[in-house]
Amino acid sequence: MLQILLAISVIVVGFLAFRFFNNSPVGAWACLLLLVFATQATSLVAGMAGAVHLYPGDVLTVLLLVVGIVRIMPVISRGGISAILAPLFLALVVFSLVRGLFESDLTTAGNNSREYLAVSSAFLYFSTFRADDTKLKKYMDLFLWYCGALVLLALVRYAGLGGWLLAPPDSARMLNAGGAGAIAVGFLICLCRRHYYSSSRFVSWLTPIFGAMAVILQHRTVWIVLITMMVSAFVVDRELVRRLIPMFAVGALMAGLLGVAVFGAQVNDQFETSATDKGTFEWRVQGWMALLQTDEQTPLTFAAGMPAGRLFAQSAAMQTASGHSEYISALSHVGVLGLCAFLGLVLRPAVKLFGLRRMEGILAFPGPVFWVIFLISLLAFGFTYSITWDQAALLGIANSIVITRSSADLDERERFVRGRAVS
């Protein structure tokens, strides 16, 4: 009897969750950001289902996948090429997982596929909802709250107030690269809101704070992302650069003051060490070469990736190698086809929105320029890190903007054809 009640409860809760996620992408976005922040702040405890570890994020991944798969078919019929890329990426991830199940076991294959299932679920789910400025503004507002929480978390850790619960992953880097990268995106959101839309004084103050914290966290990849944003802004919209340069200056001043407050007299040594240390880059290159030079490649694995959970070679160097790059990881997990799908998810909306950046009435809050610069900076981030769950969701939202416009263009063509037929 208890098992029946439990089964009924699971079905009811699952149905209610499905209805919520099917009708509230903003609510799903809030849940995703909350989970990502919780992962940054503390280690989430996993439950056990047999031999498989289940995390809270796994539940969200399943919900995003189920709702996304249910919603995607009507979107594909009207969304053009952009609507096909996310399902293709997901299909390759599932194909790798299924092959891994036959080659190893559920625990090994499932754990190896967890990250890519989460990322592909975000691609798919958020690309299926129509984009409008009201919804996009809610997305961005929640993201700024998330960035603010990350800044507070880093300051608490710098002050030594976090205790064992909020212990930092690194003595100098109080957030990992994903958190620092999110703060850099928050800086860009604030900048574009100030330039293209009316914004509150609160947003104006957040701009240099986010910029300064992105520097203080000492991730060289994030420094490169900030430089990429500035160079991209010069190419995409030089008017934005005029606002960007003063914000960089104020942010640099705040970074210096905060650096002195955090590191004291050793502030110069801290930044010099972060800027000149070649050890981590050399380690990454060794890992990339180890993964790319495997002798186990076949035409199938080259095209669609290795089975989930497979060791790339029997040498110790290759067994412990980490992709530590979105491009290398994609080649390993989903092959050339998956890498091309990922690049299509990034480049297609970037090209489309670049062409629309000067048009009035484009539903792309906080402006098409923001999305173009974000997508370019995402390519830079992906050279040395795999993209994060929140970045994948933003990528899905960027594609939803393009899909919505393609659907609107199709509606306009159909109305034109019907009008000619009537006349």
C-alpha positions in Angstrom: 0.0 0.0 0.0 2.8 2.4 0.9 4.5 1.7 -2.4 1.3 2.4 -4.3 0.9 5.8 -2.5 4.5 6.6 -3.2 4.1 5.8 -6.9 0.9 7.9 -7.0 2.7 10.8 -5.3 5.6 10.7 -7.7 3.3 10.7 -10.7 1.3 13.7 -9.3 4.4 15.7 -8.4 5.9 14.9 -11.8 2.7 16.0 -13.6 2.6 19.2 -11.6 6.3 19.9 -12.3 5.8 19.2 -16.0 2.9 21.7 -16.1 4.9 24.3 -14.3 8.0 24.0 -16.5 5.8 23.8 -19.6 4.1 27.1 -18.8 6.9 29.0 -16.9 10.3 29.2 -18.5 11.1 32.1 -16.2 10.4 29.8 -13.2 12.6 27.1 -14.7 15.4 29.8 -15.2 15.1 30.7 -11.5 15.4 27.1 -10.5 18.4 26.6 -12.7 20.2 29.7 -11.4 19.4 28.7 -7.8 20.9 25.3 -8.3 24.0 26.7 -10.0 24.5 29.1 -7.2 24.0 26.3 -4.6 26.7 24.3 -6.4 29.1 27.3 -6.3 28.3 28.0 -2.6 28.5 24.5 -1.2 28.7 20.8 -2.2 25.3 19.4 -2.9 24.6 16.0 -1.3 23.8 13.2 -3.7 21.2 10.6 -3.1 21.5 7.0 -4.3 19.5 5.1 -6.7 21.1 1.7 -6.8 24.8 2.4 -7.7 24.0 5.7 -9.3 24.5 9.0 -7.5 21.6 11.4 -8.1 22.0 15.1 -7.5 19.3 17.8 -7.3 20.5 19.0 -10.7 19.7 15.6 -12.2 16.0 16.1 -11.4 16.0 19.5 -13.1 17.9 18.1 -16.1 15.2 15.4 -16.6 12.4 18.0 -16.4 14.1 20.2 -18.9 14.7 17.3 -21.2 11.1 16.0 -21.0 9.4 19.4 -21.5 11.9 20.3 -24.2 11.4 17.1 -26.2 7.6 17.5 -26.0 7.7 21.1 -27.1 10.4 20.9 -29.9 8.4 19.3 -32.8 6.2 22.3 -33.5 9.2 24.6 -33.1 11.3 22.6 -35.7 8.5 22.9 -38.3 8.6 26.7 -38.1 12.0 27.6 -36.6 14.3 26.8 -39.5 17.9 25.5 -39.1 18.3 27.0 -35.6 15.6 24.8 -34.2 17.3 21.6 -35.5 20.7 22.2 -33.9 19.8 21.6 -30.2 17.9 18.3 -30.9 20.9 17.2 -33.0 23.3 17.9 -30.1 21.0 16.1 -27.7 20.6 13.1 -30.0 24.4 12.7 -30.2 24.7 12.9 -26.4 22.1 10.2 -26.0 23.8 8.1 -28.7 27.0 8.3 -26.8 25.2 7.3 -23.6 23.5 4.3 -25.1 26.8 3.0 -26.6 28.4 3.6 -23.2 25.8 1.5 -21.5 26.6 -1.5 -23.7 30.4 -1.0 -23.3 30.6 -0.3 -19.6 27.8 0.1 -17.0 25.1 2.5 -16.0 27.2 4.2 -13.2 30.2 4.9 -15.4 28.2 5.9 -18.5 25.7 8.0 -16.6 28.2 9.9 -14.6 30.3 10.6 -17.7 27.2 11.9 -19.5 25.8 14.0 -16.7 27.4 17.3 -17.7 26.5 17.0 -21.3 22.9 15.9 -20.6 22.5 19.0 -18.4 23.9 21.3 -21.0 21.9 19.9 -23.9 18.7 20.0 -21.8 19.3 23.8 -21.4 20.0 24.2 -25.1 16.8 22.4 -26.0 14.4 23.7 -23.3 15.0 27.4 -23.5 15.1 27.4 -27.3 11.5 26.2 -27.5 9.8 29.3 -26.0 8.9 32.4 -27.9 11.1 35.4 -27.1 9.6 38.7 -26.2 11.1 41.7 -24.3 9.0 41.0 -21.2 10.2 37.5 -20.8 13.8 38.4 -21.7 13.8 41.2 -19.2 12.8 38.8 -16.5 15.6 36.4 -17.5 18.1 39.2 -17.3 16.8 40.5 -14.0 17.1 37.1 -12.4 20.6 36.7 -13.8 21.7 40.0 -12.2 20.3 38.8 -8.9 22.3 35.6 -9.4 25.5 37.6 -10.2 24.9 39.8 -7.1 24.7 36.7 -4.9 28.0 35.4 -6.4 29.7 38.7 -5.6 28.4 38.6 -2.0 29.5 34.9 -1.7 33.0 35.9 -2.9 33.2 38.8 -0.4 32.1 36.5 2.4 34.8 34.1 1.5 37.5 36.8 1.3 36.4 38.0 4.7 36.8 34.5 6.1 33.2 34.4 7.3 32.0 31.4 5.3 33.2 28.7 7.6 33.3 25.0 6.5 29.9 25.3 4.7 30.9 28.0 2.3 34.6 27.0 2.0 36.2 28.4 -1.2 37.5 26.0 -3.9 40.8 27.9 -4.0 42.6 30.2 -1.5 42.9 33.0 -4.1 40.0 32.2 -6.4 36.9 32.4 -4.3 34.7 31.3 -7.2 35.4 28.9 -10.0 35.7 30.1 -13.6 32.0 29.6 -14.3 31.1 31.9 -11.5 33.6 34.6 -12.5 32.4 34.2 -16.1 28.8 34.7 -15.0 29.8 38.0 -13.3 31.5 39.1 -16.5 28.3 38.5 -18.4 26.4 40.4 -15.7 28.8 43.3 -16.3 27.9 43.2 -20.0 24.1 43.1 -19.3 24.3 46.2 -17.0 26.4 48.0 -19.6 23.9 47.3 -22.5 20.9 48.1 -20.3 22.4 51.5 -19.5 23.2 52.1 -23.2 20.1 50.8 -25.0 17.4 51.1 -22.4 16.6 53.3 -19.4 18.0 51.7 -16.3 18.0 52.5 -12.6 20.9 54.0 -10.7 21.3 50.6 -9.0 22.1 49.0 -12.3 24.6 51.8 -13.0 26.4 51.0 -9.7 26.4 47.3 -10.4 28.3 47.8 -13.7 31.8 48.6 -12.3 31.2 46.3 -9.3 30.7 43.3 -11.5 33.6 44.4 -13.7 35.9 44.8 -10.8 34.9 41.4 -9.2 35.5 39.6 -12.5 39.1 40.8 -12.4 39.7 40.3 -8.7 38.8 36.6 -9.0 42.0 36.0 -10.9 40.8 33.7 -13.7 42.9 34.5 -16.8 40.3 33.0 -19.1 37.7 35.5 -17.7 40.2 38.4 -18.2 40.4 37.2 -21.9 36.6 37.2 -22.0 36.5 40.8 -20.8 39.1 41.8 -23.4 37.1 39.9 -26.0 33.9 41.8 -25.0 35.7 45.1 -25.4 37.2 44.3 -28.8 33.8 42.9 -30.0 32.0 46.0 -28.8 34.4 48.1 -30.9 33.5 46.0 -34.0 29.8 45.7 -33.4 28.9 49.1 -32.0 31.5 51.8 -31.4 29.1 53.9 -29.5 29.0 51.3 -26.8 32.8 51.5 -26.5 32.4 55.1 -25.4 30.4 53.9 -22.4 32.6 50.8 -22.0 35.9 52.6 -21.5 34.8 54.7 -18.5 33.2 51.6 -16.9 36.5 49.7 -17.4 38.4 52.6 -15.9 36.1 52.8 -12.8 36.1 49.0 -12.6 39.9 48.9 -12.7 40.1 51.5 -9.9 37.6 49.4 -7.8 39.5 46.3 -8.6 42.7 47.9 -7.3 41.1 49.1 -4.1 39.4 45.8 -3.5 42.6 44.0 -4.3 44.5 46.0 -1.7 41.7 45.3 0.8 41.8 41.6 0.1 45.5 40.9 -0.5 47.1 43.9 1.2 50.7 44.6 0.2 50.9 41.4 -1.8 48.3 42.6 -4.3 50.9 43.2 -7.1 52.4 39.7 -6.5 49.0 38.1 -6.6 48.1 39.6 -10.0 51.5 39.1 -11.4 51.5 35.4 -10.4 48.0 34.9 -12.0 49.1 36.7 -15.2 52.5 34.9 -15.7 51.9 31.4 -14.4 52.2 29.0 -17.3 51.7 25.8 -15.4 47.9 25.4 -15.8 48.1 26.3 -19.5 50.8 23.7 -20.1 48.8 21.1 -18.2 45.8 21.9 -20.4 47.8 21.5 -23.6 49.1 18.2 -22.4 45.6 17.0 -21.7 44.4 18.2 -25.1 47.2 16.4 -26.9 46.5 13.2 -24.8 42.9 13.2 -25.8 43.4 14.1 -29.4 46.2 11.6 -30.1 44.3 8.5 -29.0 44.7 5.4 -31.2 41.1 4.3 -30.5 39.4 6.6 -33.0 37.2 5.0 -35.7 35.1 6.7 -38.3 32.1 6.4 -36.0 33.9 7.9 -32.9 35.4 10.7 -35.1 31.9 11.6 -36.3 29.8 11.0 -33.2 32.2 10.8 -30.3 33.4 8.1 -27.9 30.9 5.9 -26.0 30.2 7.5 -22.6 32.6 6.3 -19.9 35.3 4.9 -22.2 38.9 5.6 -21.2 40.6 7.2 -24.1 43.8 5.1 -23.8 45.4 2.7 -21.4 48.3 5.1 -20.6 48.1 6.9 -17.2 48.5 10.3 -18.9 45.5 9.8 -21.0 43.4 8.3 -18.3 43.8 11.3 -16.1 43.6 13.9 -18.9 40.8 16.5 -18.7 39.2 18.1 -21.8 39.3 21.5 -20.0 38.0 23.0 -23.3 34.6 23.0 -24.8 35.9 22.1 -28.2 38.1 19.2 -27.1 35.4 17.9 -24.8 32.8 18.1 -27.6 35.1 16.2 -30.0 35.6 13.5 -27.3 31.9 13.2 -26.3 29.9 14.0 -29.5 32.4 14.1 -32.3 32.7 16.4 -35.2 29.0 16.4 -35.7 28.4 17.5 -32.2 31.1 20.2 -32.3 29.6 21.6 -35.5 26.1 21.6 -33.9 27.5 23.5 -30.9 29.3 26.0 -33.2 26.1 26.4 -35.1 24.2 27.2 -31.9 26.6 29.9 -31.2 27.4 31.4 -34.6 24.0 31.3 -36.3 22.3 33.6 -33.8 25.4 35.8 -33.6 25.4 36.3 -37.4 21.6 36.8 -37.5 21.5 39.3 -34.6 24.6 41.2 -35.9 22.6 41.9 -39.1 19.6 43.1 -37.0 21.6 45.2 -34.6 20.5 48.6 -36.1 16.9 47.7 -36.7 14.1 49.2 -34.5 11.7 47.0 -32.6 13.8 43.9 -32.4 12.7 41.8 -29.4 16.2 41.0 -28.1 16.5 42.7 -24.6 18.9 44.0 -23.6 19.7 44.6 -27.2 21.0 42.5 -30.2 24.5 43.9 -29.5 24.5 42.2 -26.1 23.7 38.9 -27.5 26.3 39.2 -30.3 29.1 40.1 -27.8 28.0 37.4 -25.3 28.1 34.7 -28.0 31.6 35.8 -29.2 32.8 35.9 -25.6 31.4 32.4 -25.1 33.6 31.2 -27.9 36.6 32.7 -26.0 35.6 31.1 -22.7 35.2 27.7 -24.4 38.9 27.5 -25.4 40.0 26.7 -21.8 36.8 25.6 -20.0 33.6 23.7 -20.8 30.6 26.0 -20.9 28.4 26.0 -17.8 24.7 25.3 -17.3 23.7 28.9 -17.1 25.8 29.8 -20.2 24.1 26.9 -22.0 20.7 28.3 -21.0 21.6 31.8 -22.2 22.7 30.1 -25.5 19.3 28.5 -25.7 17.6 31.8 -25.1 19.7 33.5 -27.9 18.6 30.8 -30.3 14.9 31.3 -29.2 15.2 34.9 -30.3 16.3 33.8 -33.8 13.7 31.0 -33.9 10.9 33.4 -32.9 11.9 35.8 -35.6 12.1 33.0 -38.2 8.6 31.9 -37.1 7.3 35.5 -37.4 8.8 35.8 -40.9 7.1 32.5 -41.9 3.8 33.8 -40.5 4.2 37.0 -42.5 4.9 35.1 -45.7 1.9 32.8 -45.2 -0.4 35.9 -44.7 1.0 37.4 -47.9 0.4 34.2 -49.8 -3.2 33.9 -48.4 -3.8 37.5 -49.3 -2.7 37.0 -52.9 -4.8 33.8 -53.1 -7.9 35.7 -52.0 -7.4 38.6 -54.4 
